[in-house]
Amino acid sequence: MKQFLLSVALFASTAITLAQTPCENGMAGDYPCEGYDLQSFIPWTTFGATNANDSWGWTDPEDGTEYALVGVRNGVAFVDISDPVNPLYLGKLPTHTTGSLWRDVKVYGNYAFVVSEAGGHGMQVFDLTRLRDVSNPPETFTEDAHEGSFGSAHNVVINEEAGYAYPVGTSLFNGGPVFINISDPLNPVFEGGYGTDAYSHDGQVVTYNGPDTDYAGREIYIGSNTNEVVIVDITDKSNPQNISSIGYSNISYTHQGWFTDDHQYFILGDEIDELDFGFNTRNIIFDFSDLDNPSLHFEYTGPTPATDHNAYVNGDLLYLANYTAGMRVIDISDIDNANANEIGYFDIYPENNIAGYNGAWNVYPYFESGNILITSLTFSDADYVGGMHIVKSNTLSVTDQSLTKELALYPNPTNGQLTIATTNTPISSIAIFDLLGKILLEDSGMNVNNKTLDISNLAAGVYYVTVNGTATKKIIKQ
């Protein structure tokens, strides 16, 4: 969609979003950009918070609805982004104890797992299927389970294949990973931990399927441990084994990294090196072809001095949260030959691109729709209001280009009048269903791109609207 839509009021108070703005001539409204359009923006004030931090996503396996899970100072906010231009804030799970700048959320199956550096927080478990039936947003949710064997944690790592969660940066095991079996998500079981290599600030755990056949099928932990990267075989939770470790030049704070999809390379970010040494954004790429003998492959240098934070790999692209420089997208398709090149960006902190801690904290690039979450915060700029930006490539192909992606329903929630609009495909039929699949309203024989219905006679609740018999979206009648 290449047009500007007026700002949409989700709720009458602070829930204001900036709606879709294309990237044209290097700008999307006030945001410097290349190759990525702004879908919408929700400020952290909408979530009743003063900062945002980490983020993750969940796609409902029943209907494909995409949800953003946004860490904020005082909890986790849940947003229905099935219509990314008009995202719907559903509510928040409050912190288990107190507020904190650091909060992390990951997903296993249909459950979210939340940790924080707030004292005594432990790990909250939240059943995400409850988001299907929110009738009066924004709601205040309660946790469905809690694991309190540790107090605070900086982060939580999940291996979805194995069914384990690994809080890191706790007071246990010298800050190394804690082993928690979450195969039964509402009954997490503590199974020990690993503390030989000291504090882990962040980590990744995979069921290994890389070139080192000695470890095929093993559960491998990669720890970003402030002054080195460690590789540990944690398959046997009662007897984890260090495989190797590796350092690099100009170490300041070994922060976070991610495997390439083939498990051959590990891409690391050092959070403080730009500040300490004065060079441009740096990512260190290690060759993990031999886990017993990892080696430095090359270093990628970005175009700005901005501090790098979290980075994730999706196929041939690395999505980097680059603080003041926003989201940077780096092509790693020629990583074998030590080549990496920036191909796009969306800068959510237009004020500058200097080293420091304002702007993009996290990028979540794994929605099948191609929508990307950028969450942000500020350490030192009192005038900056961040939150959650939703962006999407305007150059990369996305497999699903169906009617659902161009379909807008508003206002949502609605008290009675519901407008259904498309940008290209004409609307020929509309049907509204209740949660049991019963048709409550039908209209056909149209050939329009905009239709307003009166649904004031429907009871308050959740309904589904199907357009042209193929595209379905959720609405809430208040």
C-alpha positions as CSV (number, residue, x, y, z in Angstrom):
1,M,0.0,0.0,0.0
2,K,1.6,3.2,-1.1
3,Q,-0.5,5.9,0.5
4,F,-0.7,7.7,3.8
5,L,-3.5,6.7,6.1
6,L,-4.6,9.0,8.9
7,S,-3.6,8.3,12.4
8,V,-5.9,5.7,14.0
9,A,-7.2,6.1,17.6
10,L,-7.3,2.7,19.1
11,F,-8.6,4.1,22.4
12,A,-9.6,7.5,23.4
13,S,-6.8,8.2,25.9
14,T,-3.2,7.6,24.9
15,A,-3.5,4.8,22.4
16,I,-2.6,6.6,19.3
17,T,-0.8,5.0,16.4
18,L,0.9,6.6,13.4
19,A,-0.4,4.7,10.4
20,Q,1.3,3.4,7.3
21,T,3.8,5.7,5.7
22,P,5.9,4.6,2.7
23,C,9.6,5.1,2.5
24,E,10.1,7.7,-0.3
25,N,13.2,9.6,-1.1
26,G,15.0,8.2,2.0
27,M,12.3,9.2,4.5
28,A,9.1,7.6,5.9
29,G,7.6,10.7,7.5
30,D,10.2,11.7,10.1
31,Y,12.2,8.5,9.9
32,P,15.3,8.0,7.7
33,C,14.8,4.7,5.8
34,E,15.8,2.6,2.9
35,G,13.7,-0.3,1.6
36,Y,11.3,-0.4,4.5
37,D,7.9,1.2,4.9
38,L,6.4,2.2,8.3
39,Q,3.2,0.2,8.9
40,S,2.4,1.8,12.2
41,F,3.8,2.9,15.6
42,I,2.5,2.5,19.1
43,P,4.2,4.6,21.8
44,W,5.1,3.1,25.1
45,T,2.6,5.5,26.7
46,T,-0.2,3.4,25.2
47,F,1.1,0.5,27.2
48,G,1.0,2.5,30.4
49,A,4.8,2.5,30.5
50,T,7.8,4.8,30.3
51,N,10.1,2.5,28.2
52,A,10.0,-0.5,26.0
53,N,12.7,-3.1,25.7
54,D,12.7,-6.7,24.3
55,S,10.1,-8.2,22.0
56,W,9.0,-11.5,20.4
57,G,6.2,-12.8,18.4
58,W,3.5,-15.5,18.3
59,T,1.4,-16.7,15.4
60,D,-1.8,-18.4,16.4
61,P,-1.7,-21.9,14.8
62,E,-5.5,-21.9,14.5
63,D,-6.1,-18.9,12.2
64,G,-2.6,-17.4,11.5
65,T,-3.2,-14.2,13.6
66,E,0.1,-12.6,14.4
67,Y,0.7,-11.1,17.8
68,A,3.5,-8.8,19.1
69,L,4.8,-9.4,22.6
70,V,6.4,-6.2,23.8
71,G,8.5,-6.0,27.0
72,V,8.0,-2.7,28.9
73,R,9.2,-1.4,32.2
74,N,6.2,-2.8,34.2
75,G,5.2,-5.9,32.2
76,V,4.6,-7.4,28.8
77,A,2.1,-5.8,26.3
78,F,0.2,-8.0,23.8
79,V,-0.8,-6.5,20.4
80,D,-2.8,-8.1,17.6
81,I,-1.0,-7.1,14.5
82,S,-3.1,-9.1,12.0
83,D,-3.9,-5.7,10.6
84,P,-0.4,-4.1,10.9
85,V,-1.6,-0.7,9.8
86,N,-4.2,-0.7,12.6
87,P,-2.7,-2.8,15.4
88,L,-4.9,-3.6,18.4
89,Y,-3.5,-3.3,21.9
90,L,-5.1,-6.2,23.8
91,G,-3.6,-5.7,27.2
92,K,-0.7,-6.3,29.5
93,L,0.7,-8.9,31.9
94,P,2.1,-6.9,34.8
95,T,5.5,-7.6,36.2
96,H,5.6,-10.3,38.9
97,T,7.3,-8.0,41.4
98,T,8.5,-4.5,40.5
99,G,9.4,-2.5,37.4
100,S,12.7,-2.9,35.6
101,L,14.4,-1.6,32.4
102,W,15.3,-5.2,31.6
103,R,12.6,-7.7,30.7
104,D,12.8,-10.5,28.2
105,V,10.1,-12.7,26.6
106,K,10.3,-15.8,24.5
107,V,7.7,-18.3,23.2
108,Y,7.3,-22.1,23.3
109,G,4.3,-23.5,21.6
110,N,1.3,-21.4,22.7
111,Y,3.0,-20.0,25.8
112,A,5.0,-17.0,26.6
113,F,7.9,-17.1,29.2
114,V,8.9,-13.8,30.8
115,V,11.9,-13.0,33.0
116,S,13.2,-9.7,34.3
117,E,16.0,-8.2,36.3
118,A,13.3,-7.0,38.8
119,G,14.2,-8.6,42.2
120,G,12.4,-11.9,42.9
121,H,10.7,-11.9,39.5
122,G,11.4,-15.5,38.4
123,M,9.8,-16.8,35.2
124,Q,6.1,-16.0,34.4
125,V,4.2,-18.3,32.1
126,F,1.3,-17.0,30.1
127,D,-1.2,-18.9,27.9
128,L,-1.2,-17.0,24.6
129,T,-4.5,-18.6,23.4
130,R,-6.2,-16.3,25.9
131,L,-5.5,-13.5,23.4
132,R,-8.1,-15.0,21.0
133,D,-11.0,-14.0,23.2
134,V,-10.3,-10.5,24.5
135,S,-13.6,-8.7,24.4
136,N,-12.8,-5.4,26.2
137,P,-9.2,-4.3,25.5
138,P,-6.9,-3.4,27.0
139,E,-7.2,-6.0,29.7
140,T,-4.9,-6.6,32.7
141,F,-3.9,-10.2,32.5
142,T,-2.7,-12.6,35.2
143,E,0.1,-15.2,34.8
144,D,-0.9,-18.8,34.3
145,A,2.1,-20.3,36.1
146,H,5.3,-19.2,37.7
147,E,8.7,-20.7,38.2
148,G,10.6,-19.1,41.1
149,S,13.7,-21.2,41.7
150,F,15.8,-18.2,40.7
151,G,15.2,-14.6,41.4
152,S,16.0,-12.1,38.7
153,A,17.3,-13.0,35.3
154,H,18.7,-10.8,32.5
155,N,17.3,-13.0,29.7
156,V,15.7,-16.3,28.9
157,V,16.7,-18.6,26.1
158,I,14.3,-21.3,24.7
159,N,15.1,-24.3,22.6
160,E,11.7,-25.1,21.1
161,E,12.8,-28.4,19.7
162,A,13.9,-29.7,23.1
163,G,11.2,-28.0,25.3
164,Y,13.6,-26.3,27.7
165,A,13.9,-22.7,28.9
166,Y,17.2,-21.3,30.0
167,P,17.2,-18.2,32.2
168,V,20.6,-16.5,32.1
169,G,22.2,-13.9,34.2
170,T,20.6,-15.1,37.4
171,S,22.1,-15.4,40.9
172,L,22.4,-19.2,40.4
173,F,25.3,-21.1,38.8
174,N,27.5,-18.0,38.7
175,G,25.1,-16.4,36.2
176,G,25.2,-19.3,33.8
177,P,22.2,-20.9,32.2
178,V,19.5,-22.5,34.5
179,F,17.9,-25.6,33.1
180,I,14.0,-25.6,33.2
181,N,12.0,-28.3,31.5
182,I,8.9,-26.6,30.0
183,S,7.6,-29.6,28.0
184,D,4.5,-29.2,30.2
185,P,4.4,-25.4,30.0
186,L,2.1,-24.9,33.0
187,N,4.3,-27.1,35.2
188,P,7.9,-26.0,34.6
189,V,10.5,-28.2,36.3
190,F,13.9,-27.0,37.5
191,E,16.7,-29.4,36.4
192,G,19.9,-27.7,37.5
193,G,22.2,-25.5,35.5
194,Y,25.7,-24.8,34.3
195,G,28.1,-22.4,36.0
196,T,31.6,-23.3,35.0
197,D,32.1,-20.4,32.6
198,A,30.5,-17.8,34.8
199,Y,28.0,-15.1,33.9
200,S,26.1,-15.3,30.6
201,H,24.5,-12.1,29.5
202,D,22.7,-13.8,26.6
203,G,22.7,-17.0,24.8
204,Q,21.3,-19.3,22.1
205,V,20.5,-23.0,22.4
206,V,20.0,-25.2,19.3
207,T,19.6,-28.8,18.5
208,Y,22.7,-28.9,16.4
209,N,22.5,-29.6,12.7
210,G,25.7,-28.0,11.5
211,P,28.8,-29.2,9.7
212,D,30.5,-30.7,12.8
213,T,29.1,-34.2,12.7
214,D,30.6,-35.0,16.2
215,Y,27.7,-33.0,17.7
216,A,24.8,-33.8,15.3
217,G,21.6,-33.9,17.2
218,R,23.2,-32.6,20.4
219,E,21.8,-29.7,22.4
220,I,24.4,-26.9,22.1
221,Y,24.5,-23.8,24.2
222,I,26.3,-20.7,22.9
223,G,26.9,-18.2,25.7
224,S,27.7,-14.5,25.2
225,N,29.7,-14.2,28.5
226,T,30.8,-10.5,28.6
227,N,34.4,-11.3,27.8
228,E,34.2,-14.4,25.6
229,V,31.9,-16.8,23.7
230,V,31.5,-20.2,25.2
231,I,30.2,-23.4,23.5
232,V,28.7,-26.0,25.8
233,D,27.0,-29.4,25.2
234,I,24.0,-29.4,27.5
235,T,22.3,-32.5,26.2
236,D,22.7,-34.3,29.5
237,K,21.4,-31.8,32.0
238,S,23.0,-33.6,34.9
239,N,26.5,-33.4,33.2
240,P,26.9,-30.4,30.8
241,Q,30.2,-30.3,29.1
242,N,32.3,-27.3,28.0
243,I,33.3,-27.8,24.4
244,S,35.4,-24.7,23.8
245,S,35.5,-20.9,24.1
246,I,36.8,-18.0,21.9
247,G,37.7,-14.4,22.3
248,Y,38.4,-11.6,19.8
249,S,40.3,-8.3,19.7
250,N,39.0,-5.1,21.3
251,I,36.7,-6.8,23.8
252,S,34.4,-4.5,25.7
253,Y,31.3,-6.4,26.5
254,T,30.4,-9.7,24.7
255,H,26.7,-9.1,24.5
256,Q,24.6,-11.3,22.1
257,G,24.8,-13.4,19.0
258,W,23.0,-15.7,16.7
259,F,23.7,-18.7,14.5
260,T,23.3,-18.7,10.8
261,D,20.5,-21.1,9.7
262,D,23.1,-23.8,8.8
263,H,24.8,-23.5,12.2
264,Q,28.1,-22.9,10.5
265,Y,28.7,-19.3,11.5
266,F,27.9,-17.4,14.7
267,I,27.4,-13.6,14.5
268,L,28.3,-11.7,17.6
269,G,27.7,-8.2,18.9
270,D,29.9,-6.5,21.5
271,E,27.7,-3.8,23.0
272,I,30.3,-1.3,24.3
273,D,33.2,-1.5,21.8
274,E,31.9,1.4,19.7
275,L,31.9,3.6,22.8
276,D,35.3,2.3,24.1
277,F,37.3,2.2,20.8
278,G,35.5,4.8,18.6
279,F,35.0,2.7,15.5
280,N,31.8,2.1,13.6
281,T,29.2,-0.5,14.4
282,R,31.0,-3.9,14.5
283,N,29.8,-7.5,14.3
284,I,32.2,-10.3,14.7
285,I,31.6,-13.4,12.6
286,F,33.0,-16.7,13.9
287,D,33.4,-19.9,11.9
288,F,31.8,-22.7,14.0
289,S,32.4,-25.5,11.5
290,D,34.5,-27.3,14.2
291,L,32.9,-26.6,17.6
292,D,36.0,-27.8,19.3
293,N,38.1,-25.3,17.4
294,P,36.1,-22.2,16.6
295,S,37.8,-19.4,14.7
296,L,37.4,-15.8,13.7
297,H,36.0,-15.6,10.1
298,F,35.8,-11.8,9.6
299,E,34.4,-8.6,11.1
300,Y,31.6,-6.6,9.6
301,T,31.7,-2.8,9.9
302,G,28.5,-0.8,9.6
303,P,28.1,2.7,8.1
304,T,27.6,4.5,11.4
305,P,29.2,4.8,14.9
306,A,25.9,3.6,16.5
307,T,26.0,0.9,19.3
308,D,24.8,-2.5,18.2
309,H,22.4,-4.4,20.4
310,N,20.4,-7.6,19.6
311,A,20.7,-9.2,16.2
312,Y,18.8,-12.2,14.6
313,V,19.3,-14.2,11.5
314,N,16.5,-15.1,9.1
315,G,17.7,-16.9,6.0
316,D,20.3,-14.7,4.2
317,L,19.6,-11.6,6.2
318,L,20.8,-10.3,9.6
319,Y,18.4,-8.0,11.4
320,L,20.3,-5.7,13.7
321,A,18.9,-3.5,16.4
322,N,21.5,-0.7,16.2
323,Y,20.2,1.7,18.9
324,T,20.5,5.3,17.5
325,A,20.8,4.0,13.9
326,G,17.5,2.0,14.2
327,M,17.1,-1.4,12.4
328,R,19.8,-2.3,10.0
329,V,19.4,-5.2,7.5
330,I,22.5,-6.9,6.4
331,D,22.8,-9.4,3.5
332,I,24.9,-12.4,4.6
333,S,24.3,-14.6,1.5
334,D,28.0,-14.4,0.7
335,I,29.2,-15.0,4.3
336,D,31.4,-18.0,3.1
337,N,33.6,-15.5,1.3
338,A,33.7,-13.1,4.2
339,N,31.3,-10.6,2.6
340,A,28.3,-8.8,4.3
341,N,26.5,-5.8,3.0
342,E,23.8,-3.5,4.4
343,I,20.8,-3.5,2.1
344,G,18.2,-1.5,4.0
345,Y,17.4,0.2,7.3
346,F,14.7,2.0,9.2
347,D,16.0,4.5,11.7
348,I,13.5,5.0,14.6
349,Y,15.8,7.5,16.3
350,P,16.3,10.3,13.7
351,E,18.1,12.7,16.1
352,N,21.6,11.2,15.5
353,N,23.5,7.9,14.8
354,I,26.2,8.3,17.6
355,A,27.2,5.5,20.0
356,G,24.9,5.3,22.9
357,Y,21.7,3.8,24.3
358,N,18.8,5.6,22.8
359,G,16.7,3.9,20.1
360,A,16.3,0.4,18.8
361,W,16.6,-2.3,21.5
362,N,15.2,-5.3,19.6
363,V,14.1,-6.4,16.2
364,Y,11.8,-9.4,15.7
365,P,11.9,-10.5,12.0
366,Y,10.2,-13.9,12.0
367,F,6.5,-13.3,11.1
368,E,5.5,-15.1,7.9
369,S,3.7,-11.9,6.7
370,G,7.0,-10.1,6.5
371,N,6.0,-7.6,9.2
372,I,9.0,-6.7,11.5
373,L,8.8,-5.4,15.0
374,I,11.3,-2.8,16.3
375,T,11.1,-2.0,20.0
376,S,12.9,1.0,21.5
377,L,13.8,2.8,24.7
378,T,15.8,5.8,25.9
379,F,18.5,6.1,28.5
380,S,19.2,9.8,28.2
381,D,16.8,11.6,25.8
382,A,13.8,12.8,27.8
383,D,12.2,14.2,24.7
384,Y,12.2,10.9,22.8
385,V,9.1,8.7,22.8
386,G,9.7,5.2,21.6
387,G,7.6,2.1,21.7
388,M,6.8,-0.4,19.0
389,H,7.3,0.3,15.3
390,I,6.0,-2.2,12.7
391,V,7.8,-2.0,9.4
392,K,7.9,-4.1,6.2
393,S,10.2,-4.4,3.2
394,N,9.0,-2.7,0.0
395,T,11.7,-4.4,-2.0
396,L,11.9,-8.0,-0.8
397,S,9.4,-10.6,-2.0
398,V,7.0,-12.0,0.7
399,T,5.3,-15.3,0.0
400,D,1.9,-14.3,1.3
401,Q,0.5,-11.4,-0.7
402,S,-3.1,-12.4,-0.4
403,L,-6.1,-10.2,0.2
404,T,-5.7,-10.5,3.9
405,K,-2.6,-8.2,3.8
406,E,-4.4,-5.3,2.1
407,L,-7.6,-5.7,4.1
408,A,-8.4,-3.0,6.8
409,L,-11.2,-3.1,9.3
410,Y,-11.9,0.0,11.4
411,P,-12.6,1.1,14.0
412,N,-11.7,-2.0,15.9
413,P,-13.0,-2.3,18.6
414,T,-16.3,-0.8,17.3
415,N,-19.5,0.2,19.0
416,G,-21.6,-0.3,15.9
417,Q,-20.2,1.1,12.6
418,L,-17.6,-1.1,10.9
419,T,-15.8,-0.1,7.8
420,I,-14.2,-2.7,5.6
421,A,-11.6,-1.4,3.1
422,T,-9.2,-2.8,0.6
423,T,-6.5,-1.1,-1.5
424,N,-6.6,-3.2,-4.7
425,T,-8.9,-6.2,-4.7
426,P,-12.6,-5.2,-5.0
427,I,-14.9,-6.5,-2.2
428,S,-17.6,-8.8,-3.6
429,S,-18.9,-10.4,-0.4
430,I,-18.8,-10.0,3.3
431,A,-19.8,-12.5,6.1
432,I,-19.6,-12.1,9.9
433,F,-19.3,-15.2,12.1
434,D,-19.4,-15.7,15.8
435,L,-16.7,-17.8,17.5
436,L,-18.7,-21.0,16.9
437,G,-18.8,-20.4,13.1
438,K,-22.4,-19.3,12.9
439,I,-23.1,-16.7,10.2
440,L,-24.6,-13.6,11.7
441,L,-24.5,-11.2,8.8
442,E,-24.0,-11.6,5.0
443,D,-23.7,-9.2,2.1
444,S,-22.8,-10.0,-1.5
445,G,-23.1,-8.8,-5.0
446,M,-20.8,-5.8,-4.5
447,N,-17.8,-4.5,-6.4
448,V,-16.4,-1.8,-4.1
449,N,-13.2,-1.2,-2.2
450,N,-14.9,0.3,0.8
451,K,-18.0,-0.8,2.7
452,T,-19.5,0.3,6.0
453,L,-21.8,-2.0,8.0
454,D,-24.0,-1.4,11.0
455,I,-23.4,-4.1,13.5
456,S,-24.9,-2.3,16.5
457,N,-27.4,-5.2,17.0
458,L,-24.6,-7.7,17.7
459,A,-23.8,-8.4,21.4
460,A,-20.5,-7.3,22.8
461,G,-17.8,-9.9,22.0
462,V,-15.3,-11.3,19.4
463,Y,-16.3,-12.0,15.8
464,Y,-14.7,-12.9,12.5
465,V,-15.2,-11.0,9.3
466,T,-14.6,-12.9,6.0
467,V,-14.2,-11.0,2.8
468,N,-14.7,-12.6,-0.7
469,G,-14.8,-16.0,1.0
470,T,-11.0,-16.1,1.6
471,A,-9.6,-13.3,3.8
472,T,-10.6,-13.4,7.5
473,K,-9.9,-11.0,10.3
474,K,-10.9,-10.6,13.9
475,I,-13.1,-7.7,15.2
476,I,-14.3,-6.8,18.7
477,K,-17.8,-5.4,19.2
478,Q,-18.0,-3.3,22.4
